[in-house]
Amino acid sequence: TYFSTLLEQGIKLNQMESLELVRPVVQQGKRELIEKWLKEDLLECSEELGDVVKPMDSRFALSIFVRSHAHGKVVQCFVELGQVDQIIAYVKKVGYQADYTNLLKSLLLTNPEGATNFAKSLLEGSGGVPLIDLNQVVKVFMEQNRLQETTSILLEALKDNRPDQAQLQTQLLAMNLQQAPKVAEAILQMNMLTHYDRAYIGGLCEKAGLVQYAMENYTDPADIKRALMQAHNMTPEFLVQYFSRMPPETALECLTDLLRHNRQNLQVVVQVAIKYHGQIGTGKLVAMFEQFGSNEGVFYFLGAILSSSTEAEVHNKYIQAASRCGNMQEVERVCRESTHYDPETVKNFLKDAKLPDPRPLIYVCDLHGYVNELTEYLYKNSLMKYIEVYVVKVNPNQCPTVVGALIDLDCSEDFLKGLLQNVRAACPIEPLVAEVEKRNRLKLLLPWLEARVAEGNQDPFLHNGIAKIYIDTNRDPETFLKTNQFYDSAVVGKYCEERDPHLAYTAYKRSWGSCDKQLVEVTNKNGLFRLQARYLVERQSPELWELVLNPENEFRRQVIDQVVGVALPESSNAEEVSATVKAFISADLPNELIELLEKIVLHKSADFGKNRNLQNLLILTAIKADKARVMDYINRLDNYDGPEIAKVALGEPYCLYEEAFLIYKKCDLHVEAMDTLLMNLDSLERAQEYAARCGDNKVWYKLGKAQLEGGQISEAIDSYLKAEDPSDFNEVIVAASRIDLFDDLVKYLLMARKTTKDQLIDSELVYAYAKTNRLADMEEFVTGTNTANVQAIGDRLFDEGCFEASKILYQSIPNN
């Protein structure tokens, strides 16, 4: 009742009272009362009170211990309750120094997982400072053989991978390698530790069967080589990657040991060689494989790097290895496609190998110009089928070389003809003809050549070959040379020169221009000047004429004689004649040219006599070479280009004015004729006669202008009147007024007014009327329609004393 009274009144019990009240309540298990009193703060908390309550409820005890500052009991309760994460926060808050080692030991016995987390928290510490030594933690856990928990703690603690933790890193790996290799492998896979004792751990890895990790930790070449002997326990990918760490010399030694130890290591050795051949050296790797007689190794190694290598030796060795491995398809492919092997080396190897299928050798020889040697090899080894395969399917373009080589080897004609028959039109004609011709066996080709002609082939070399055979066998070669359109005249003509110059001339002539020089040379050399002259006339080539008529040509005289005497008289083609004449002009042969032209134009048929070009040439030639003949030609001929020739005659240095006048007159070019009389012949008298005779207004105008300029004013006005052209009225007015020819001027101005409306004309007419005292006419004019400046003329007359005339004019002005 005492306690009840105090509690009802809300009076807090002291320590002793609290103990006495709580003990029976604990015995009775009335948790709710204790919870109520604690909440209402009616009990004085003490360590003893907490000990009393603890058997019933550790949480109530923890609350009491906290309030009573019993730090040790608080920490113990946290441990028992599994709230180890609260311990560090609590001790940090109250500044209590706990015995963490014993706490861990006791906690480890009841709650290993909690002990582990507690240890991690302790190691994480306060402000980055651990609350317990990591070595002590490891010792506590390992005393109870808690490897898993120790590993977990160490992985967390060593995550920063600090150099000062090297010993603990080593211990962590060593413990697991000895007791839990799988866990050790997982740790090594994480690659989070780098400061441990590599040699020691490498040895433990090797003992544990983790050879790859042992390799990664070994640095001593002896250890590495020993471990490599267990290559079968390592992945190829690892080994390939591992060799990247080795110096090239060491890598080569290790690869050699791998091959020596077990030939089953060939695959991985090849992979390493492929990846690191640039560092180790391709030649050294090939030598290594060859040391053990491993053609497969060479084949697979070089096959992988072949496409990226341009080294001849790589391609050579690959071909050899593929051949020795029996992979003939690959040998054939590389021989056909590669451009980097040494053809001489490969050719000799394949010949020595005497392969049953020589196609690789065929490709090498075809691509690198050993066709003669190939032909000889196939022929001597009785591989005739492959000769045909080569020229029919592989390279028909080399058929000529093959045929030539077979002829040199005394191969039968039947085989050669059969070979050509199978190749048919695929064989190039030019080299085939050349190869056979230089061996004097051209006739052998005749059936094949004629077959190509029958197919419609127009290749010049084909027809050249047939032409040569026809010439040599005298099978009507002239007809062939004249009618065949496809042979090369230069080639066939040259072929004929020593055999028959006439045939050479026929061949060269047929080319019609492309063999002109050769034609001239062969006709000069053999005295065939008549043929040459006829060709020159027909050809009409200025360049060819220039060549032949060159003064340095020792045969020029003979050719000219044949042209003048035979070739040109035979011609009925005016263009041929014209071209010949032009050539003579260009060659500066005036005497021969004049004779030739007169003979053609004046003495040949009417067709040539009327030919405009020839008449032009004759007159022009005479102008330039013999002026005395020009007038006669102008009179006798009537179909030439008069204006053009007249221009030439008028020009320097000829100055043939009379001839030019005659041409213009004959061509009814009156204005040009008048210009010639006035400007070149300077004869007004003849000009006046010519104007009167032709009666052309333009001619009268030109005459009037010339007379005006010559001071013949009255005559000029008369000519202008006949021309009915007032164009020069300004000049006429000035000239007539100057010499008082007002009567003539009145006539001129009256004519001018008919076509030209100008104030000056009307004004001057008024003035001229006044000056001739024709005042009535003047008065009539000014009263009519006009544009005269009457005031000005009146003033002018008044000043001159013509008062009556001026008076009439003034009176005619309105409002005056």
C-alpha positions in Angstrom: 0.0 0.0 0.0 2.9 2.3 0.6 4.2 1.8 -2.9 0.8 2.1 -4.3 0.2 5.4 -2.5 3.4 6.8 -3.8 2.9 5.7 -7.3 -0.7 7.0 -7.4 0.5 10.3 -6.3 3.2 10.3 -9.1 6.0 10.3 -6.6 9.3 8.8 -8.1 10.7 6.0 -5.9 14.3 6.0 -4.8 16.8 3.3 -5.7 16.0 1.1 -2.8 12.3 1.5 -3.2 12.5 0.8 -6.8 14.4 -2.5 -6.2 11.9 -3.7 -3.6 8.9 -2.9 -5.8 10.3 -4.4 -9.0 11.5 -7.8 -7.6 8.0 -9.3 -6.9 6.6 -7.8 -10.1 9.4 -9.5 -12.1 8.6 -12.8 -10.3 5.0 -12.3 -11.3 6.0 -11.5 -14.9 4.0 -8.3 -15.0 5.9 -6.7 -17.9 3.3 -4.1 -18.5 3.6 -2.6 -15.0 7.4 -2.2 -15.4 6.9 -0.7 -18.8 4.3 1.7 -17.5 6.5 2.9 -14.5 9.5 3.4 -16.8 7.5 5.5 -19.2 6.1 7.6 -16.3 9.7 7.8 -14.9 8.5 6.6 -11.4 11.5 4.3 -10.9 15.0 5.4 -10.2 17.2 3.5 -12.6 20.3 1.7 -11.4 22.6 -1.1 -12.5 21.0 -3.4 -9.9 17.6 -2.6 -11.1 18.6 -3.5 -14.6 20.1 -6.8 -13.4 16.7 -7.6 -11.8 14.7 -6.8 -14.9 17.0 -8.4 -17.4 15.9 -12.0 -16.9 12.3 -10.9 -17.8 13.1 -8.5 -20.7 16.5 -7.5 -22.0 15.1 -4.4 -23.7 13.8 -3.0 -20.4 17.1 -3.8 -18.8 18.9 -2.0 -21.7 16.8 1.1 -21.1 17.5 1.0 -17.4 21.3 0.5 -18.0 21.3 3.5 -20.4 19.6 5.7 -17.8 21.8 4.6 -15.0 25.0 5.0 -17.2 26.0 1.4 -16.8 28.0 1.5 -20.0 29.4 -2.0 -19.8 26.0 -3.5 -19.2 24.6 -1.4 -22.1 27.2 -2.8 -24.5 26.5 -6.3 -23.2 22.8 -5.9 -23.8 23.4 -4.6 -27.4 25.5 -7.7 -28.0 22.8 -10.1 -26.5 20.1 -8.3 -28.5 22.1 -8.6 -31.7 22.2 -4.8 -32.1 25.9 -4.6 -32.5 25.6 -1.8 -35.0 24.3 0.4 -32.0 27.4 -0.3 -29.9 29.8 1.9 -31.8 27.4 4.8 -31.9 26.7 4.4 -28.2 30.3 4.3 -27.0 31.2 7.1 -29.4 28.3 9.2 -27.8 29.2 8.5 -24.2 33.0 8.3 -24.7 33.2 4.8 -23.2 36.3 2.6 -23.8 35.0 -1.0 -24.4 37.0 -4.2 -24.5 36.2 -5.0 -28.2 38.4 -8.1 -28.3 36.5 -9.9 -25.6 33.2 -8.6 -27.0 34.1 -10.2 -30.3 35.1 -13.4 -28.7 31.9 -13.7 -26.8 29.8 -12.6 -29.7 31.5 -15.0 -32.0 30.4 -17.9 -29.8 26.7 -17.0 -30.0 26.3 -15.0 -33.2 29.1 -15.4 -35.8 27.3 -13.3 -38.4 26.8 -10.5 -35.9 30.4 -10.8 -34.8 31.4 -10.4 -38.4 29.3 -7.3 -38.9 30.5 -5.9 -35.6 34.1 -6.5 -36.6 33.5 -4.7 -39.9 31.9 -1.8 -38.0 34.8 -1.6 -35.6 37.3 -1.6 -38.4 35.4 1.1 -40.2 35.8 3.1 -36.9 35.0 6.6 -36.0 36.0 9.3 -38.5 38.0 6.8 -40.5 40.0 5.6 -37.5 39.6 1.8 -36.7 38.4 1.0 -33.1 40.3 -2.3 -33.2 43.5 -3.6 -34.9 42.7 -5.7 -38.0 45.4 -8.2 -37.1 43.7 -8.7 -33.7 40.3 -9.3 -35.5 41.9 -11.9 -37.8 43.5 -13.6 -34.8 40.1 -13.7 -32.9 38.3 -15.2 -35.8 41.0 -17.6 -36.9 41.4 -19.0 -33.3 37.9 -20.3 -33.8 38.7 -21.4 -37.5 36.2 -18.9 -38.9 37.7 -18.7 -42.4 34.6 -17.6 -44.2 34.0 -14.7 -41.8 37.7 -13.8 -41.7 37.7 -13.7 -45.6 34.6 -11.5 -45.6 36.2 -9.1 -43.0 39.5 -8.9 -44.8 37.9 -8.3 -48.3 36.0 -5.3 -46.8 39.1 -4.1 -44.9 41.5 -4.5 -47.8 39.3 -3.0 -50.5 41.5 0.1 -50.8 44.5 -2.1 -51.8 47.1 -0.2 -49.8 50.7 -1.2 -50.0 51.0 -1.3 -46.1 48.5 -4.1 -46.1 50.6 -6.4 -48.3 51.1 -9.0 -45.5 47.3 -9.2 -44.9 46.6 -9.5 -48.6 49.1 -12.4 -48.7 47.5 -14.0 -45.6 44.0 -13.7 -47.1 45.0 -15.4 -50.3 47.1 -18.0 -48.7 44.4 -19.1 -46.2 41.9 -19.5 -49.0 44.3 -21.2 -51.4 45.1 -23.8 -48.7 41.6 -24.3 -47.4 39.1 -22.9 -50.0 40.7 -22.7 -53.5 37.4 -21.8 -55.2 37.1 -18.7 -52.9 40.8 -17.8 -53.6 40.1 -18.1 -57.3 37.1 -15.8 -57.0 39.2 -13.3 -55.0 41.9 -13.4 -57.7 39.3 -12.9 -60.4 38.2 -9.7 -58.8 41.8 -8.4 -59.2 41.4 -6.1 -56.2 44.7 -7.0 -54.5 48.1 -6.2 -56.0 50.6 -5.9 -53.1 50.7 -9.5 -51.9 53.8 -11.7 -52.2 53.4 -12.8 -55.8 56.0 -15.6 -55.8 54.6 -17.2 -52.6 51.0 -16.9 -53.8 52.0 -18.1 -57.3 53.4 -21.3 -55.7 50.2 -21.9 -53.7 48.1 -21.3 -56.8 50.1 -23.9 -58.7 49.7 -26.4 -55.8 46.0 -25.7 -55.7 45.7 -26.4 -59.4 45.1 -22.8 -60.3 47.8 -22.8 -62.9 46.6 -19.7 -64.8 46.7 -17.6 -61.6 50.1 -19.1 -60.8 51.3 -17.9 -64.2 49.9 -14.4 -63.6 51.9 -14.1 -60.4 55.2 -15.7 -61.5 58.0 -13.5 -62.7 60.9 -16.0 -62.7 61.2 -17.5 -66.2 62.0 -20.9 -64.6 58.7 -20.8 -62.7 56.8 -19.7 -65.8 58.3 -22.4 -68.0 57.5 -25.0 -65.4 53.9 -23.9 -65.1 53.5 -23.8 -68.9 54.0 -27.5 -69.0 50.4 -27.6 -67.6 49.1 -25.7 -70.6 46.4 -28.3 -71.1 44.9 -26.9 -67.8 44.8 -23.4 -69.1 42.4 -21.8 -71.6 43.9 -20.8 -75.0 42.6 -17.3 -74.6 44.6 -16.9 -71.3 47.8 -18.3 -72.8 47.5 -16.0 -75.8 47.0 -13.0 -73.6 49.7 -14.1 -71.2 52.4 -14.1 -73.9 51.9 -10.4 -74.4 53.7 -9.9 -71.1 56.8 -11.7 -72.2 59.9 -10.4 -73.9 60.1 -11.7 -77.4 63.1 -14.0 -76.7 61.4 -15.5 -73.7 58.2 -16.0 -75.5 60.0 -17.8 -78.3 61.7 -20.1 -75.8 58.4 -20.9 -74.1 56.6 -21.6 -77.4 59.5 -24.0 -78.3 59.2 -25.7 -74.9 55.4 -26.1 -75.4 55.9 -27.8 -78.8 58.7 -30.0 -77.4 56.7 -31.0 -74.4 53.5 -31.9 -76.2 52.6 -31.7 -79.8 49.0 -31.3 -78.7 50.0 -27.7 -77.8 50.3 -26.9 -81.5 47.0 -25.1 -81.7 47.7 -22.7 -78.8 51.3 -22.2 -80.1 49.8 -21.2 -83.5 47.4 -18.8 -81.9 50.2 -17.1 -79.9 52.4 -17.0 -83.0 49.6 -15.4 -85.0 49.0 -12.6 -82.5 52.6 -11.8 -81.6 54.5 -12.5 -84.8 55.2 -8.8 -85.2 57.1 -8.8 -81.9 58.7 -12.2 -81.9 59.5 -12.3 -85.7 57.8 -14.2 -88.4 61.0 -15.9 -89.6 61.9 -17.1 -86.1 58.4 -18.6 -85.6 58.6 -20.3 -89.0 62.0 -21.7 -88.1 60.6 -23.0 -84.7 57.8 -24.9 -86.5 60.2 -26.3 -89.0 62.6 -27.4 -86.2 59.9 -29.8 -85.2 58.9 -30.7 -88.7 55.5 -29.1 -88.2 54.3 -28.2 -91.7 50.8 -27.8 -90.2 52.1 -25.3 -87.8 53.6 -23.3 -90.6 50.5 -23.6 -92.7 48.0 -22.5 -90.0 50.3 -19.7 -88.7 51.2 -18.2 -92.0 47.7 -18.7 -93.4 46.3 -16.4 -90.7 48.7 -13.6 -91.4 49.0 -14.0 -95.1 46.5 -11.4 -96.1 48.2 -8.7 -94.1 51.8 -9.6 -95.0 53.7 -8.3 -98.0 56.9 -10.3 -97.2 57.8 -12.6 -100.0 59.3 -15.2 -97.6 55.9 -15.5 -95.8 54.1 -16.2 -99.0 56.8 -18.6 -100.2 56.8 -20.6 -96.9 53.0 -20.7 -96.9 52.9 -22.2 -100.4 55.5 -24.8 -99.5 53.7 -25.7 -96.2 50.3 -25.9 -98.0 51.8 -28.2 -100.6 53.4 -30.5 -98.0 50.1 -30.6 -96.1 48.4 -31.7 -99.3 46.1 -28.7 -99.4 46.4 -28.2 -103.2 43.4 -25.9 -103.4 45.1 -23.4 -101.2 48.4 -23.7 -103.1 46.5 -23.0 -106.3 44.6 -20.0 -104.7 47.7 -18.3 -103.3 49.7 -18.8 -106.5 46.8 -17.3 -108.5 45.9 -14.4 -106.2 49.0 -13.4 -104.2 51.3 -10.7 -105.6 53.9 -10.9 -102.9 55.7 -14.3 -103.2 59.0 -14.6 -105.0 58.0 -16.1 -108.3 61.5 -17.6 -109.0 61.6 -19.4 -105.7 58.0 -20.7 -105.9 58.4 -21.8 -109.5 61.5 -23.8 -108.7 59.8 -25.4 -105.6 56.8 -26.4 -107.6 58.9 -27.8 -110.4 61.0 -29.8 -108.0 57.8 -31.0 -106.2 56.5 -32.5 -109.5 52.9 -32.2 -108.4 50.4 -34.4 -110.2 48.3 -31.4 -110.8 50.5 -28.6 -112.2 47.9 -25.9 -112.0 49.7 -23.9 -109.2 52.8 -23.9 -111.4 50.7 -22.8 -114.4 49.4 -19.8 -112.5 52.9 -18.8 -111.2 54.5 -19.0 -114.6 51.5 -17.3 -116.3 51.5 -14.4 -113.9 55.2 -13.9 -113.8 56.3 -14.4 -117.4 57.7 -18.0 -117.2 55.5 -19.2 -120.1 58.4 -20.6 -122.1 59.7 -22.5 -119.1 56.2 -23.7 -118.2 55.7 -25.0 -121.8 59.0 -26.8 -121.7 58.2 -28.4 -118.3 54.7 -29.6 -119.4 56.0 -30.8 -122.7 58.9 -32.8 -121.3 56.8 -34.3 -118.6 54.1 -35.3 -121.2 51.5 -33.1 -119.6 50.1 -32.2 -122.9 46.5 -32.0 -121.6 47.6 -29.2 -119.3 49.2 -27.3 -122.2 45.7 -27.2 -123.7 44.1 -26.4 -120.4 46.4 -23.4 -120.0 45.9 -21.9 -123.4 42.2 -22.6 -123.6 40.9 -21.9 -120.1 43.6 -20.1 -118.2 45.2 -17.6 -120.5 44.5 -17.7 -124.3 46.6 -14.6 -124.6 49.7 -16.6 -124.0 48.9 -19.0 -126.8 51.4 -17.4 -129.2 54.2 -17.8 -126.7 53.3 -21.4 -126.1 53.1 -22.1 -129.8 56.5 -20.5 -130.4 58.0 -22.6 -127.6 56.5 -25.8 -128.9 57.9 -25.1 -132.3 61.3 -24.7 -130.7 60.8 -28.0 -129.0 60.0 -29.7 -132.3 56.4 -30.4 -131.4 54.4 -32.1 -134.1 52.4 -29.8 -136.5 49.3 -31.9 -135.8 49.3 -31.1 -132.1 49.9 -27.4 -132.9 47.1 -27.2 -135.4 44.8 -29.1 -133.0 45.8 -26.7 -130.2 45.0 -23.6 -132.3 41.8 -25.2 -133.4 40.7 -25.5 -129.8 41.7 -22.0 -128.8 39.9 -20.6 -131.9 39.4 -16.8 -131.9 40.5 -16.4 -128.3 44.2 -16.4 -129.3 45.5 -12.9 -130.1 46.5 -12.7 -133.7 49.3 -10.2 -133.7 51.7 -12.0 -131.4 50.8 -15.4 -132.8 51.7 -14.3 -136.4 54.9 -12.6 -135.0 56.0 -15.7 -133.1 55.5 -18.1 -136.0 56.8 -15.7 -138.6 60.2 -15.2 -136.9 60.5 -19.0 -137.0 59.7 -19.1 -140.7 56.7 -21.3 -140.1 54.0 -18.8 -141.1 52.4 -21.2 -143.6 51.5 -23.4 -140.6 48.9 -20.8 -139.6 47.0 -20.5 -142.9 44.1 -22.9 -142.0 43.6 -21.1 -138.7 43.9 -17.6 -140.2 41.4 -18.5 -143.0 39.0 -19.8 -140.4 39.1 -16.5 -138.6 38.5 -14.6 -141.8 35.5 -16.9 -142.4 34.1 -15.8 -139.0 34.2 -12.2 -140.2 37.3 -11.1 -138.2 38.7 -7.8 -139.5 41.8 -7.7 -137.3 44.6 -6.1 -139.4 47.2 -8.6 -138.1 45.1 -11.5 -139.3 44.9 -10.1 -142.8 48.6 -9.2 -142.6 49.4 -12.8 -142.0 47.3 -14.0 -144.9 48.8 -11.4 -147.2 52.4 -12.5 -146.3 51.5 -16.1 -146.9 49.9 -15.3 -150.3 52.9 -13.2 -151.3 55.4 -15.9 -150.3 53.3 -18.6 -152.1 52.4 -16.3 -155.0 48.6 -16.9 -154.7 47.5 -13.9 -156.7 48.9 -11.4 -154.1 48.2 -8.2 -156.2 44.5 -8.9 -156.3 44.5 -9.5 -152.6 46.4 -6.3 -151.9 44.0 -4.3 -154.1 40.7 -5.8 -152.8 41.4 -6.6 -149.2 40.3 -3.7 -146.9 41.8 -4.9 -143.6 45.5 -5.5 -143.8 48.0 -2.9 -142.6 49.6 -1.3 -145.6 52.7 -0.3 -143.8 53.5 -3.8 -142.5 52.6 -5.6 -145.7 54.3 -2.9 -147.9 57.5 -3.2 -145.9 57.3 -7.0 -146.2 57.0 -6.7 -150.0 59.8 -4.1 -150.6 62.6 -6.7 -150.9 60.4 -9.2 -152.6 58.5 -7.2 -155.2 58.6 -3.3 -155.3 55.4 -3.2 -157.4 53.5 -5.1 -154.7 55.0 -2.7 -152.1 53.7 0.2 -154.2 50.2 -1.4 -154.4 50.1 -2.0 -150.6 51.3 1.5 -149.8 48.9 3.2 -152.3 46.0 1.3 -150.8 46.5 3.0 -147.4 45.8 6.3 -149.2 47.9 8.7 -147.1 49.2 6.8 -144.1 52.1 5.3 -146.0 53.0 8.2 -148.3 56.6 8.5 -147.3 57.2 4.7 -147.7 55.6 4.9 -151.1 57.9 7.7 -152.2 60.9 6.0 -150.8 60.2 2.6 -152.5 59.4 4.3 -155.9 62.5 6.5 -155.7 64.7 3.5 -154.7 63.4 1.4 -157.6 62.9 4.2 -160.3 59.2 3.9 -160.4 58.7 7.7 -161.0 55.7 7.4 -163.3 53.8 5.4 -160.6 54.9 8.0 -158.0 53.7 10.9 -160.3 50.3 9.3 -160.9 49.9 8.8 -157.1 50.9 12.4 -156.4 48.3 13.7 -158.8 45.6 11.4 -157.5 46.5 11.9 -153.8 46.1 15.7 -153.9 48.1 16.0 -150.6 49.8 19.4 -150.0 52.1 17.7 -147.5 53.1 15.0 -149.9 53.7 17.4 -152.7 55.8 19.5 -150.4 57.9 16.4 -149.5 58.4 15.4 -153.1 59.0 18.9 -154.5 61.5 19.8 -151.8 64.7 21.1 -153.5 66.7 18.7 -151.4 65.0 15.7 -153.0 67.5 14.4 -155.5 64.7 12.8 -157.5 62.6 16.0 -157.8 63.4 16.6 -161.5 62.3 13.1 -162.6 59.1 13.4 -160.7 58.2 16.8 -162.2 58.9 15.5 -165.7 56.5 12.6 -165.1 53.8 14.9 -163.6 53.9 17.4 -166.4 54.4 15.0 -169.2 52.3 12.0 -168.2 50.4 12.0 -164.9 48.5 15.4 -165.1 47.6 15.2 -168.8 46.1 11.8 -168.1 43.9 13.2 -165.3 40.4 14.2 -166.0 39.7 15.4 -162.4 39.8 19.1 -162.0 40.5 18.9 -158.3 43.6 16.8 -159.0 44.7 19.4 -161.5 44.0 22.2 -158.9 45.9 20.4 -156.2 48.9 19.9 -158.5 48.9 23.5 -159.5 48.8 24.6 -155.9 51.7 22.3 -155.1 53.7 23.9 -157.9 52.9 27.3 -156.6 54.0 26.4 -153.1 57.2 24.9 -154.4 57.9 28.1 -156.3 58.1 26.5 -159.8 56.8 29.4 -161.9 58.0 28.4 -165.3 56.7 24.8 -165.0 53.5 26.1 -163.5 52.7 28.6 -166.2 53.3 26.0 -168.9 51.2 23.5 -167.0 48.3 25.9 -166.5 48.1 27.1 -170.1 48.2 23.5 -171.2 45.3 22.6 -168.9 43.1 25.7 -169.1 43.7 27.0 -172.6 44.3 23.9 -174.5 42.4 21.0 -172.8 38.7 20.2 -173.0 35.9 22.6 -172.4 35.3 21.2 -168.9 38.7 22.4 -167.7 38.5 25.6 -169.7 35.3 26.6 -167.8 36.6 25.4 -164.4 36.5 28.4 -162.0 39.3 27.2 -159.7 41.6 26.6 -162.6 40.9 29.9 -164.2 41.5 31.6 -160.8 44.8 29.7 -160.4 46.0 30.6 -163.9 45.3 34.3 -163.4 46.7 34.4 -159.9 49.8 32.5 -161.0 50.4 34.9 -163.8 49.9 37.9 -161.5 52.6 36.5 -159.2 54.9 34.9 -161.8 54.4 36.6 -165.2 52.5 39.9 -165.1 52.6 40.4 -168.9 50.2 37.4 -169.4 47.6 38.7 -167.0 45.7 41.0 -169.4 45.5 38.3 -172.0 44.1 35.8 -169.5 41.5 38.3 -168.2 40.3 38.9 -171.7 40.3 35.3 -172.8 38.8 33.8 -169.6 35.4 34.5 -168.2 34.7 32.1 -165.3 37.0 33.3 -162.6 36.4 35.1 -159.3 36.8 38.6 -160.5 36.4 40.6 -157.3 38.9 38.5 -155.4 41.4 38.4 -158.2 41.0 42.2 -158.7 41.9 42.7 -155.0 45.0 40.6 -155.4 46.0 42.6 -158.6 45.5 45.9 -156.8 47.5 44.9 -153.8 51.1 45.1 -153.1 53.5 44.2 -154.6 51.6 43.7 -157.9 49.8 47.0 -158.4 48.1 45.8 -161.6 45.6 48.7 -161.8 44.6 48.4 -165.4 44.1 44.7 -165.1 42.0 45.2 -162.0 39.9 47.9 -163.8 39.4 45.5 -166.7 38.2 42.8 -164.3 35.7 45.1 -162.6 34.5 46.4 -165.9 34.1 42.9 -167.3 32.3 41.8 -164.2 30.0 44.9 -164.3 31.2 46.0 -160.9 30.9 49.7 -161.9 31.5 51.2 -158.5 34.7 49.2 -157.9 35.8 50.1 -161.5 35.2 53.8 -160.8 37.2 53.5 -157.5 40.0 52.0 -159.4 40.0 54.8 -162.0 39.8 57.5 -159.4 42.0 56.1 -156.6 44.6 54.0 -158.4 44.7 55.3 -162.0 43.9 58.9 -160.9 42.1 59.7 -164.2 39.1 62.0 -163.9 38.8 62.1 -167.7 38.5 58.4 -168.0 36.2 58.3 -165.0 33.8 60.8 -166.6 33.8 58.8 -169.8 33.1 55.6 -167.8 30.3 57.2 -165.9 28.7 58.5 -169.0 28.9 55.1 -170.6 27.5 53.1 -167.6 25.0 55.7 -166.4 24.9 54.4 -162.8 23.8 56.8 -160.1 26.4 55.5 -157.6 29.1 55.9 -160.2 28.0 59.5 -160.9 28.1 60.2 -157.2 31.6 58.9 -156.8 32.6 61.0 -159.8 31.0 64.1 -158.4 32.7 63.6 -155.1 36.1 63.2 -156.8 35.4 66.3 -159.0 34.4 68.3 -155.9 37.6 67.3 -154.1 39.5 68.2 -157.3 38.1 71.8 -157.5 35.8 71.1 -160.5 32.8 72.5 -158.8 30.5 73.0 -161.8 31.4 69.6 -163.1 30.9 68.1 -159.7 27.4 69.7 -159.4 26.5 68.3 -162.8 27.6 64.8 -161.7 25.6 65.1 -158.4 22.6 66.1 -160.3 22.9 63.1 -162.5 23.4 60.9 -159.4 20.4 62.5 -157.8 22.2 62.2 -154.5 22.4 65.3 -152.1 24.4 63.6 -149.4 27.3 66.1 -149.7 25.1 69.3 -149.7 27.2 70.9 -147.0 30.4 70.6 -149.0 28.7 71.6 -152.3 27.2 74.8 -150.7 30.5 75.8 -149.3 32.4 75.2 -152.6 29.8 76.8 -154.9 29.4 79.9 -152.6 33.2 80.3 -152.5 33.3 80.9 -156.3 29.9 82.4 -156.7 28.4 79.5 -158.7 24.9 80.4 -157.5 23.2 79.5 -160.8 24.5 75.9 -160.5 23.9 75.9 -156.8 20.2 76.7 -157.3 19.8 73.6 -159.5 21.6 71.5 -156.9 19.6 72.8 -154.0 16.3 72.3 -155.9 17.3 68.7 -156.5 18.4 68.3 -152.8 15.0 69.6 -151.5 13.2 66.7 -153.3 14.7 64.1 -150.9 16.2 66.0 -148.0 14.4 68.4 -145.6 17.0 70.7 -144.0 16.9 74.4 -143.0 20.4 75.0 -144.4 19.2 73.8 -147.9 16.2 76.1 -147.9 18.1 79.0 -146.4 20.9 78.7 -149.0 18.4 78.4 -151.8 16.9 81.7 -150.8 20.3 83.2 -150.7 21.2 81.8 -154.1 18.0 83.2 -155.6 19.0 86.6 -154.3 22.6 86.3 -155.5 21.3 85.5 -159.0 18.8 88.3 -158.9 15.9 85.9 -159.2 13.9 87.9 -156.7 10.5 86.9 -158.1 11.5 83.2 -157.6 12.8 84.1 -154.2 9.6 85.8 -153.2 7.5 83.0 -154.4 9.7 80.5 -152.5 9.6 82.3 -149.1 5.8 82.8 -149.3 5.4 79.1 -149.8 6.1 76.2 -147.4 9.8 76.2 -146.4 12.2 75.9 -143.5 14.5 78.7 -144.4 15.8 81.1 -141.8 14.5 84.1 -143.6 15.5 86.6 -140.9 19.2 85.4 -141.0 19.3 85.4 -144.8 17.7 88.9 -144.9 20.3 90.2 -142.4 23.1 88.6 -144.4 21.9 90.1 -147.7 21.4 93.5 -146.0 25.0 93.4 -144.8 26.1 92.6 -148.3 24.1 95.6 -149.7 21.4 93.6 -151.4 18.7 95.9 -150.0 15.9 95.0 -152.3 16.3 91.3 -151.7 16.5 91.8 -148.0 13.4 94.1 -148.0 11.4 91.3 -149.7 12.5 88.9 -147.1 11.8 91.2 -144.2 8.3 91.9 -145.6 7.6 88.1 -145.8 8.2 87.8 -142.0 4.9 88.1 -140.2 4.5 91.0 -137.7 7.6 92.6 -139.0 
